[in-house]
Amino acid sequence: MINHNDHSQTEYSDQPQIILVDDDAAVLKATSQWLRLAGMSVETFARAETALEQIATKSPDVIVSDIKMPGMDGLTLARRCADIDPDLPVILITAHGDIKMAVKAIRDGAYDFMEKPVEPELLTDRIQRAWEKRQLILENQKLKRIVDRGASLEHRLLGRSPVIRQLRQQIVQLAATPVDTVINGATGTGKELVAQCLHEWSPRSEGPFVAVNCGAIPDTLFESELFGHEKGAFTGASEKRIGKIEYAMGGTLFLDEIESMPLNFQIKLLRVLQERKLERLGSNKTIDLDIWIIAATKVNLESASAEGDFREDLYYRFNVAELFIPRLSERQQDIPLLFSHFAQKAAYQFERPYMPPTDDDLTSLIEYPWQGNVRQLKNIAERYVLGVGATRSIRSLLGGNDATINTPSSNGLNERVQQFEAQLIIQSLQKHKGNISEVMEDLTLPRRTLNNKMIQYEIKRKDYL
């Protein structure tokens, strides 16, 4: 499962966070009492200058301020708040003679004004309305960030299939609020790439990304490798060593193949997860940790814990958020795009010409079972560019056996025809760099038919310009 709770840098609350400013101590005390009785959180200030310092750092929901005050007045405070956050609502309290001034403040960006004496019920109602508007604005900003970041993630995690689009959306949502996470996926599906994307799209992106392959560490070295050690902690420890966990401070620790971690060390990792503290081998000093831990596995950890091969308590500690990466055979429509990407990259790297795959090659690629997933596809693309094999044929690179290549698909004939049709359009768009006229001529399709098919298959011309 994945935790869909998403927070931006501004924290959402179930009650308005109010900053109240008034130089009259009696009014300040009475008004704050009204608002607290109405279920609101209130912080009071006698001077606008002091309030402004808190506004800049605490991101409150609503500001309520008197206009006439010594030093900085309410109008200036409202303008300064607009400089900090144009969408932060400011309600001004004004005497009768200041109404013209308050109306001008509204034009300059203040949310509302109220005349003295203020009725408590009316004030709480105005604050409630301002807060609801504020929440709506913040939610829209959050959604826009998700859309913008999701669009840029397309260049990092390639694919247009529904499962990959959903995965990209989940990555953006989860990265906004990093909680310990498990990535599930078969060998070669790209678990480390997904972990890197989570890190790069998270608030921790400026910190280190430390990857550890648990299956490659000997059991006897696990504790030293992850926890580090002091000089003289054991025979051969000639100097102090910082472990991988500590090295990830301020960033992300990625534990690949976590199912390979020895059971006796899993209990120690569980303690680190719960307490966010560790001690190096040979030391009694506790180190406070600031890390995000992402684990990856190719097995079902729930089944492994039920069979005693993985600690059940550690599984449930990680089970707060879980991402599932599809096999390549479950995202067939992405295969030509991925192959083209890997082949063109290899052609540039090895200084070889890139020859687009033929229609028969595309068929072979789509029908192949891909037990090795994306990693295997990348290998085939590189071998294709290098001309490995008797002929430069994808069919021969895949084994040359029709029975192997044409593995029965779980999709019906109609679906398979549609997938192939979509890939032909994509290949032509790539070939002609998004030039619709040339694509129409290449595929012998009228403009209307091509447009309808691009809409049907969710193919966007701008992706190929």
N, C-alpha and C positions, 0 to 999 in steps of 0.2 A: 504494500500500500504506500501511498505517498501523502505526506502532510501538505494539504493545500492551503493552510493558513499562510497568508502573505502579508508582510508588513514592509512599508517603505521606511525611510529614515525617520519619518515622523511617526511616533507610536499612536495607535488608536486607543481610545478609552471608552468605557461605557457611561461616563459622565463628563460634562463639560469641565475643562480645566481653565479657570477664570483668573485673570489678573485684574485687581481692583485698585484704582489710584484716586486718592482724594486727600487734600491737606487738612481737612476737618476730621479730627480724631473720632469724634462722636458719630459722625455720619459714616465714617469708614467702618467702625465697629458694628453699628446697627445694620448696615447694608450687607456686610459679610455674614452676619448671623442669619439674615433672611435667606441668602443664597445657599448657605450650608444646610439650613432646614429644608430647602427645596432639593437637596441631594447633589449639590454642585461642590466641586473642589475649588477653594478660593485662596489666593495668595494676595495679601494686602500691602500697599506701599503708600507712604505719605508724600513721596516726591517722584515725579515722572522720570528724572534722571536715573534713579535707582531701579525703577521698574523696567526701564529700557534695557539695562544690562541683563536682567533675567529673561526678557522677551527674546533677546538675541540668542540665548543659549538653550532655553527650555521649550520653545515652540508651543506656547499655550494655544487654546482654542479660540478664546474671545477676550478682548480687552474692554474694560469699562472704566472710563476716566472722566473726572470733572474737567471743565474747560479752564476756569479761572484758578490758577495756582501760582505760587511764587516760583521763580526760576523758570524751568520749562513748563509751558502751559499745555493743555490738552490738545490744542490744534497742532502744535509742533510735535507732540508725541504721536499723534495720528499720522503725520507726514513721515516721521522717522520709522514708524511701524510699516508703512507702505514701502519704504526703501528696503526693509528687511524681508518682508513677505507681502506682496501686493494683495494676496487673497486672505490675509489675516483680518477678521472683522473687528472694528473698533466702534464701540457705542459711546457717544459723548453725552455727558450730563450738563445741561446748560440752564442758566437763569433766564427769565423771560426776555430781558433786554438783549440777550446774546443770540436770539433765534436766527437773525440774519447771518451772523457769524457761523452758526452751526450748519445752516443750509449751504453756505460756501464750502464748509468742510466736507459735506456729503459730496458735493461736486468734485472736490479734490481727492475723494477716495474713501472717506469714512463710511462705515456701514450704516449707521443710524444715529439719531440723537433723541434725547428725552428731556422734557422740561421739569424743573424742580417745582414742587416737591415730587419725588418719584414714588409711585405706588409699587409696593413689592411684587404683587402678582403680575403687573404689567412688565416690570423689569425682568422677572424670570421668564416670562413668555418671549420677550424680545431676545434674550440671551439664548433660549432654546432654539428659536428660529435661526439665529446666527450660527449656532453650533451645528445644526442640521445641514445648513448650507456649506459650512466649512468641511464637514465630513464628506459631503458629496463631491466637493472640489478635490479633496485629498484622494478619494477613491478613483476619480477620473484621472488624476495625475498618475496614480499607481498603475492603472490599466494602460495608459499611454506609454509608461516606462516599459511595461511588459511587452507591448507590441513592438516598440522601438528596439529593445534588446533582443527580442525573439527574431526580428528581421536580420540583425547583425549576426546572430548565432547561426543562421542558415549557411554562412560562409565557412563556419568552423565545423558544423555537424551537417554534412551534405545529405540531401534527400528530400523528395516531395511526397512520399507516401504518407498516408494518414497516421501510421504508427510513429514515424519519425517526427512529424509535425507535433504530435501530442507529446513526444519525449522532449522536444525543444521547449515547449510550453512548460512542462513540469520542471525542467532544469532552471528556467528563469524564475519560476515561482519559489522553488526550494532554495535557490541561491540567495534570495532576498532575506531569508531567515535561517541561517545555517544551523541545522540540528544533525546529530550523528546519523549517518545514512548508510544503507546497504545498496549496492548496485548489483543486480542479478543479470547474468548473461553468459551464454556459451562461450567457449574459447574462440577468440578472433572476432568478437562482435564489437569491440571498441570500448571496453569498460574504463580503461585508463583515460581515453579521450573524453568520455563523459565526465569523469572525475575532474579532469583539467578544466572542462567547461564550467562545472559547478564552481570551482575555485575562482576562475577568471571572471565570472559574472557575479561574484559575491562581494560583500564589503571587505573581504580578506584578500582581495586580488593583489594588493601591494605586498603582502607577506609571502613567505616561501611556500612552494608546493613540494612536499617531500614524499616520494613514492617508495614503498617497501614491498618487495615480493616475498611474502611469508613462506612460499614454497621453496625459495632458494636459500634460506638461512638454516644452517645446521641447528638442531635442537639445543646443543650446548652453548651456542653463541646468541641465542634469542635475547636473553635478558641484557647482555652487554650491548648488543646491536641497537636495541630499542631504548633502553634506559640509560646507557652510558656507564662509565665507571671512573672511580678515582684512581690515582696512581697507587700501585701496590695492592689493589683490591683482590688480585689473584695472581698466580704465577704467570708472568709474561705481560702484566699490566704495567709497562714501564713509564707510562704517562697518562694524564687525565684524558678522557674521551667523552665528548658530548654525544649522547644517543640521538637516534632519529626522532623520537618523540619531542625531546627538548629542542632539537634543531628546527622543528616546525613551529616554534613559538610565533604567535601573531599571524600564522597562516593555516595551512591545511596538511594533515597527515593522511596519506592514502595507503591503506593496507590491502594489497592485492592478494588473491587466493587466501583469504582469511580462514577458510576451512582447513588449511594446512597448518595453522598455528597449533603448537602442542597444547594439550588440555591443561597441563600444569601452569602454563603461562597465561592461558585465557582468564584465569581468576585474577591475575595481576593486572591484566588489561582492563578487566571489568572495574577494578578499584580506581584505575586512572580515569576511566570514563565517568564514574560516579563522583569522584572527589576532585578531579582536575588537579591532581598533585602527583609528584613522583619523587623517588629518591634514587640517586645514582648508586650503583654497586660500590660498596665500601664507604658509603657516606650516611650520616644520620640527619643530614640537612634536607628539609622538605622544599621542593621547588613548586611554586604555583604555576599552573599551565594555562595558557590562553591559546587553544588550538581547536580546529574543527577536524573531526575524524570521519573519514569516508572509507568504508570497507567494500571490497568486491569479492564476489564468489560465483563459481560456475555450478554449484550444487544447491539443492534446496536445503537451506539452513534449518528450517523447521523440522524436516524429516531427519536431518543429521542429528539434531538435538534430541529428537524422540528416540533415535537409535543409540544415543550415548556417544556419538562421534564429535559433538559440539556442545558446549555448555548452554543449557537452556536459558539461564539468567542473562548470559551475554547476548544470546539471540534476541531476547525481548528488549534488552537495552538498546540494541541497534534497530529494532523494529519500529522505531518512531517514524522513520521515513524510509521508503523502499522504492527503488527505480528498477524497471524491467527493460532490458535492451532486446529488441527482436532479433531473431536469426535473419541472415540475408535472404533465405528462401521465403521469409514472411514479408519481405518488402521488395518483391520482384521488380516493380516499376522503377526502383532506384538503381538497379544494376547497371544499365547503360551509362547513366550519369556518373556513377562512381568509377566505372571502368575508364571512361573518357578522362576523368580527373586524374586518376593514377597514371594512365598511359601518357597524358600530356606532360605531367610532372616528371615522369621518367625520361621522356624525350628531351626535355630541357636539361635535366641533370646529366644524362649520358651523351648529350649532343647528338641525338639521333632524330631522323625525321618521324613525324607522327602521321600514321595512316589511319583514318577513321575506319572502324569495323564495318564490314559489309552487312547486308540484311541477314545473310545466313549466319554470320558471326553473332549478330544480336540475338537471333533465335537460339543459338547454342548457349549464349551467356544466360539468357532468361530461363531456359529449361534445365540448366545444370543444377544439381542439388546443393552445392556449396557447403559441404560439411565443415570446411575451415572458415566459413563466413567471410567477412570483409578482408581479413588478413590474407586468405587464400586468393581472393579476387585481386588484391594489390600485387601479389606475387605473380599471378598470371598476366596482369597488365604490364609489369616490368619485363617479364620474359618475352611478351609479344613485341614490345618496343626494341628489345635487344636482338630479336630474331632468333631466339633459342628454339631449336627443333628443326625437323627436316624442312618444313616450309613455314612461312609466316602466316600460319593459320590458327585461329583460336580453337577451332575444332580439334586440331592435332594436339594443341597444348592441353586441352581438357581430356585427352586420352584417345580421341579419334574413334571412340566406340559409340555408335548411334544409340545403342541400348543404354549406355551410361549417360549420354547427354540428354536424350529424350526421356528422362524419368517422368512418369505420369505426374501431372500436377493435380493438386487438390482443387484447383479452379476448373470450372466448366469451360466448354469450348468458347462460349460468348465472351467470358471474362478474359480468356487468354488472347482472343482476337483483339479485344479492346486494349489490353496491355501492349500488345505488339504495335497496334496502330498509334498509340500514344508515344511509344518510343521512336517510331519513324518520324513523327512530327518534331519531337525533341531533338533527334539527331539532325534533322534538316535545319532547325533553328540554330543549332550549334554551328553547323557547317556554314550557314549564310549569315551568322552573327546577328540574328534577329530581323533580317530583311524579309518582310512578309511577301513582297512581290516575288523574290527569288524562291521562297519556300513554296508559294503557290505554283510556280512554274516547275519546280523540282518534283513536287508531289502530284502535279496535274489536278489541282483542286481549285474550285472557284472560291472567291474571298469569303462569301457567306458560309460555305461549308467548313472552311478552315477555321473561321471564327467560332462557329458553333462547337466544333470538336475541341478547340482550345479551352473553351468555357467548360465543356463537359469533363475534360481531363484536368482542369485547373492548371493549365499551362499558361504562364505569363511571359509575354514577349520581352518585357524589360529585363528578365533574368538572363537573356542571351545577347543583349546589346553589347 
